[in-house]
Amino acid sequence: MPTRSMFLRILWKLLGASRGRLAVALIALASGAAVCSALLNVNLDAEKKLTQEFRTFGANVVIAPPPTGGDAALADASVLDRIAALHNSRIIAATPFLYVAANSGQQPVIMAGTSFDQLAKMNSWWKVQGNWVSSGDNREQCLAGVAAARQLGLAPGSRVELRSGGHTISMTVAGIVTTGGAEDSQIFTSLDVAQGLAGLPGKLSLVQLSISGTPAEIEEVTRGLAGASPGLEVHPVRQIAAAEGSILGRISELIFWTIALILVLSMLGVLASMAALAMERSRDVGLMKALGGPVSRIMRLFLAEAGALGVLGGTIGFFAGAVLARWIGGRVFGVEVSPRLVILPVTVALTVLVALAGAFPLRLLGRVRPAEILRGE
């Protein structure tokens, strides 16, 4: 029985022979592994990158007092301190709002008192004509929705006078915002200005939050917020949460089936090369069997050759896939997708399995008859 060193020497000789056939198989394996590695890296980062992109589209969780039959219910502003005390890194922004019915001249308008810093974090996609209100000028300046500005004849730099409940305040319009929603009809001031004008110190209408993460992670943060906000309703914006879950699920499913298809195509490439290789090696197998080599040992030799091709192709494919993943990340998400070493063993294992499956034609070599080979048939 051949020793291990002899087995390795024969394996090395086999890898050195039929280089053309083996090169084709190696290219097929490396190409498939590169695409699989890239897609696996993208899949690991896709969830994170997509949830970050979703956070640019506004709030996905709302905290508000339960509805009442009379006047609009208000919440205590201390809820903001309780939210901050959670120290949850998934909370991107917590934007308070106090809505006040006001008048500018004879025109009614809704004034929304808020935190401009948090509002900017949560709605970075808003289009602003003019300037955003800075933290130092938030008592003297305001933002006007495009519909409200058109109704009141406002432009950046205009003065607007707002009255409510016997109180009057005059402010400079820093910018005109276009949101495509109900906010286009509102005037945005700082929270304390709205509270003072309405005579409602320390009160809020609601808090909108932008929370990053998967739908399950958002639900977990929502439960924590509910525990920290007794007497208030905490609920996700269902349309946004459902859209996030649906898109993430579809992308994962698409990547899974794409990887499966790539692996099948790679296996077919290896299958074609190995079928031709089996025809070339029938004489070598016949001689091995004539010299007393058992079929199981001969098959292990050829399967080891296929496995070695799989390891080499998977390793090459992993590094090529890392470059491809960076390119995909830059084109799709505008950021680099960082390659993960945990993908390396997965890529190599998948490639070895494909190589072994593609080496199925080599099983036909077990049917070679030494007598026919020796007679030159």
N, C-alpha and C positions, 0 to 999 in steps of 0.2 A: 504494500500500500504506500503511495507516495507520501512523503513527509510534508509538513506545513511549508517548509522553505521551498520544496520542489513545487508545491501548489502555487505559491506566490510567484515563482519564476515563470511557470507556465502562464499564469494570469498576466504577468507583465509582457510576455511574448505575444499573447493574444491581443492585448491592448496596442501593441506596436504594429501588429499586422492589420490588414484591411482598414487602413487609416481613413480612406475615403468614406466607407460605409459608416464607420464609427463617428467620423466628423459630422456627417449629416445627422446622425442620431443625437450627438452632443449639441448641435445647433438647435435642433427641435426642442430638446430638453431645456437648454439655457434660455431660449426665447420664451417658452411657456412659463418657466420659473420666474423670469424677469417680470412678466405681466402679472403673475399671481402675487409676487412679492410687492409690486407697486400697489395693486388693488388692496392687499391686506393692510399695508401701511396707510393707505388713504382711508380704508374703512375704520381703522382705529382712530384716526384724526377727524373723520368726517362728522361724527356726532358732536365733537367739541366745537369744530369750526362752524357747523350749521347752527348750533344753539347760540353761538356768538353772533352769527348773522341775524338770527331771529330777534336777538335782543335790540337790534337797531330799529325794530318796527314797533316799539312802544311797550306798554304794560301787558303783562300776562297774568297778574294777580291783583285783586282789588280788596281792600279792607274798608268796610262801610258799616254804619249803624243799621240795625234792622229797620225796615220801612214802618212808618206809623200812618194812622189815618188822618192826622192833622197836618201841621207845618212840617217842613222837611226836618228829618232827624239829623242831629249833629253829634260828632264824636269829640272826645277830649283830645287836645293836641299832645297829651302825654303819651299817646300811642306811639309817637315817633321815637321817644326815648326808649320805650320797650322794644321797638324794632331794632334800634341801634345796640341795645344791650345783648341781643342775640349773637352779635359778632359773626354772622353767617356770611362767608365769603361769596356765596352764590347770589346774594342780594346785590344786584348791580346798582339799582337806584330805588329810592323810596320817596315818591313825590307827593306831598300833601296838596289838597285843593280845598278852598272854601269858595263856594259859588254865591255871589251876591247880586241881586237884582238892582241895577243902578240906572241912572239917566244921565245922558250927556245932552244938555239943552232940552229939547222936547223928544229926543230919541231914546227909547229904552235900549239897554244893552246889558249883557251878562258880564260881570267882572269876576275873574277867576284869580283868587289869591293863591300863590304857590311859592315854591323854592326854585329860583331860576337855575341854580347849580344842578339840582337833581333833575329838573325838567330838561336841561340840555343833555344830561347823560342818557335819559330815557328816550328822548326823541331827537337824536342826532341827525335824522333824515329830514327834519323840517327845513323848508326853504325860507330864508330870512332876507328881506330887502332892507338894508340898513345895517344896524348893529344889534347884537345880543345884549341884554342887560347884564352889566357886570355886577359883582357882589357889592362893590363899594357904592354904586349908584342906584341900588334896587328900591330905595324909598322915593326917589325923584323921577325914575323912568319906568316905562311900561312897554309892553309889546301889544300890538293890535293885530287881530286876525284879519285876513284880507277882505272878508265880507264886511266885518265891522268897520274897517278903515274906509271902504267904499261907501258905506252907509253914512258915516260921520264926516267924510271928506278929509281923512287924515293921511299924512305922509310922514316918512322919517324926519324927525325934528319938529313936528307939529306939537302944539299944546292941546291937551284934552282935559276937560273938566268933568268930573264924575260926582254925582250926588246920590245919597242913599240914607234914608232914615234921619233926615235933618243935618247930615254931615256932608261936607263938600271937600274935594281934594283936586288939585290941578297937577298934572304930570306931563312930562315930555315923552313923546313916542320915540323910542330908540329904534324900532324896526317893525316891519310888517311881515307877519309869518303866514305861510301857505301850508296847510296840513292836509287838505282834502277831506276834512271831517268837521264835526260840530265846533271844533276849536277855532275855525275860521270866523265865527261870529262872536268871539269873546275878546275881552280886553284883559291881558295878563298883568297883574301887579304882584308885588311881594306879599307874602302871607300876612305879615303884621299890618300892612297898609289896608288890606281887605278887612281884617279883623277890626281895626280901628274905625273904618268907615261904616261897617255894619253894626258896630257896638257889640261884637261877639269875641271878646278876648279869649284866647286859649281854646278856640273851637275850630273844628274841621268838618267838611262835608264828607270827605273820603280820602283814602291814601291809595295811589296806584304804585305798584311795584313791578320792577323788571327783574326776573329771577332766571339765572342761567341753569342749564342742566337738561337732562332728559325729562319726559313727562313724569316718570316715577320719582325722580329727584325733586322736581318742582312740587309734586304732591307731598313729599316728605317735609319740605320747607314750609308748605302751606299749613300742615298740621302743627308745626312748631309755632307759626305765627298765630294760629287760632288759640293755642294754649297761652300765648303772651298777650292776647287781646280779648279778655273776657267781656261779654256783652256786645261784641262786634261780629259781623259776618265776614269771614275770610273765604274767598272763593276764586278759583282760577278763571281766566277768560277762556271759556271752553273752546271757542272756535280756534284760537291760537294754539292752545295745548293739543287739540285734536290734529291740527295741521302739522305741528311739529312731529307728533308721534307717527302720523301717516307717512310723511316724507322720509323720516329716518328709517322707518320699517321698509319702505320701498327701495331706498338706496341700498340698504343691507341685503335685501333679497336680490336686487339687480347684481350687486357685486358677487354674491354667492353663485348665482347661475352663470355669470360671466367666467368666474374662476373654474367652475365645473366644465364649461365648454372649452376653455383654453386647455385644460388638462386632457380632455378627450382628444382634441386636435393634436396635442403633443404626443399622446400615446399612439395615434394613427401614424404620425411621422416616424416614431421609433419602430412601430410595427412593420412599416414598409422596409426600413433599413435592415431590421433583424431578419425579415423573411429572405432578403437577398443574401444576407450574411450566412444564414443557415444552409443555403445551397452551396456557398463557397466552402463551407467547413465540413461538408459531409465526408470528404476523404480523410481529414484530420481525425474526425470522430471514429471513423472505421478503424484507423490504425490504433487509436487509443483502446478501443474495445478488443481488437485482436491481441493487444499486449496485456490484456487482463484487467483493464480499467473498468470498474463498475459504472453502470449508467448513472446511479445517484451521484457519484463523485464527479462524473463528467458534467452533469447538469448543474451541480453546485458551482463548478468552474465557470460555466457560461453565465449563470445567474449572478455570480460575484462580479463578473465583467460588467453586466448590466447595472448592478448596484453601484459599482465604482463610477460608471458614467452618470448615474443619477446624482451621486454626491458631488461630483465635479460640476455637472450642469446646474444643480441647485445652488451651489456656492457662487458660481459665476452669475447666475440669474438673480440672486439676492442683491448683490452689489449693483448690478445693472438696474434692478427694480428700484433700488434706493434713489438712483439718479432720476429714473422715470417718475417716481412718486413726487419728488421735489418739483419736477416740471408740471405735473398734473395739479399739485397744490398751488403753484404760482398762477396757472391759467384759470383754475376753477375758483379758488378761494382767495387769491391774491396774497397768499402767505406760503412759506415753505412748510412742507410736511416732513417732520423729522423721522428718519428711519429708526426702527426699533430692532434691537438685536434679538428680541424674543421671536421675531418673524423668521430669523435664520433657520433654526431647527425645524420650524413648521414647513418652510419652503423646501428645505433639503428632504424632509420626510415625504412630502407630497411628490417631489420629483423622483425619488427612489421608487416609490410605489408605481408611478407612471412608467418608469424604466423597466421595472420587473413585469408589469402588465404588458408592456410593449414587446418584451422578450419572449412572449408566448410561442412564436414560431420556432424558437430554439428547442422546444420540447419534441419537435419532429425529428431532431437528431438522434433521439433515443431509439428510433425505429431503423436506424442505419444498420445494415448487415455487413459485418467485416468481410465475409467471404466474397461478396459482390465487389467490395472496394478493392480487395487484393487481386481479384481477377480483372480489375480495370473497368468494371461495368458501371 
